[in-house]
Amino acid sequence: MARERCNPGWKLSVETEMVRSNLKFALRGNHPPRPLVPPIYNSSTYELEDVREGEELSNTSSKNGYLYSRCGNPTVDVAAETIACLEGAEGSLLFSSGCAAISTCMTTFAKCGDHMVLCQPVYGGVNATVDKILVKLGLEVTYIKGNSLEEYKKAIKPNTKILYGETPANPTMSILDVEGFAALGKAHPQLVTMIDATFASPYLLQPLKYGVDLVMHSCTKYIGGHTDLLGGVISFASKEHGEALTATQIYLGNNMSPWDAFILHRSVKTLALRMDRHSENALKVAQFLQDHPKVEKVYYPGLPSHPDHELAKKQMRNFSGMLSFELKGSMENGVTLVENVKVISLAVSLGGVESLVCHPASTTHCDSYVPAEMRKAAGVTDTMIRLSVGIENAADLIKDLEQALDKVKI
Ligand SMILES: *Cc1c(COP(=O)(O)O)cnc(C)c1O
């Protein structure tokens, strides 16, 4: 069909040729090209064979081809299928950001008058989405203290539709019992269970294997891993959930772009190598900080002193690259530290190859996302410093922290 369109039987004028020339690209020789790496399909639409095909592909659950890139794009699908394979999922959907993935999930499975239960702390952007948008639309919300299964159970009501968890939690690194969480959901068939496992990555933890319904990641973090893309992913265990989410995404139009999907797909190939190195480095840094006289407390699930160490060991392949810590004395000491590191950068975000340090109470969990009393109740102290340990040589990171700690006066 494309060949006929290129050659309609008369000589086209140059303006028309230029507009239609894209149809010729796949027609060199007798076969389409077979690239080893998936191409970036930037096309926003796809030529239809006939009207019947257009009708079939307009059904939001159709998987038989491509109609329009908001409804599906080949580059995005390759990246999504790769992540679905990692998660052991029925399928995955890619979004323009982690927050887009979370809000799509919540609006798909809860409507006005329904109730959601969330742990505390939770990613600051989730607090904002829930408190500033969803509550306004009529959703009822309960934040439990911490993430114990007992607290979740107590909060469930007849109209509860979503149980939302995060593990390891940002920034306290507390660990949710994923198996128990899934079982609690299964005991209440009206419920959908959802976990944000961004801090673990799908290499270190696969919640769907424990029976959780949906798992979310900010691809901006470990899966992307190079601090050069924004994205989110939801992976689902059931086809019905997948179809409902796909329809919401098509209507809201918050998909990942083909370019971001291309670099995401490239990045997934090294996820296992990176996570092994992140985890190895983070343990060394955590041990160094734990033994340092100016450090008050270290939050890293890989340390036997962490209250959830055994649980983390049971459900995760390794402990990841995220840790938090508090210095002795006032917040000023933390400020001295984060402003004096040289190899580590002061920046929000996490999960990239380079080490980043940030101060959650003034950035990721600041007042415009989380009310101060809620932040404090969740254990996000003013003196807490969060460190995303990269894949550099651990000795350089430790040396950097050591010289910055030397400048801190206790
Ligand atoms: C960053 C992050 C998000 C939000 O993802 P964006 O890609 O920034 O929208 C959600 N959850 C956690 C745990 C995060 O770290």
The ligand as a Gaussian input file, in Angstrom:
#p B3LYP/6-31G(d) Opt

LIG

0 1
 C       10.929000      10.267000      42.207000
 C        9.940000       9.371000      42.834000
 C        8.607000       9.348000      42.413000
 C        8.069000      10.280000      41.346000
 O        8.644000      10.070000      40.118000
 P        8.832000      11.240000      39.005000
 O        9.430000      10.503000      37.876000
 O        9.705000      12.293000      39.607000
 O        7.465000      11.771000      38.734000
 C        7.742000       8.469000      43.029000
 N        8.162000       7.662000      44.024000
 C        9.428000       7.666000      44.466000
 C        9.804000       6.729000      45.552000
 C       10.360000       8.522000      43.893000
 O       11.612000       8.528000      44.350000

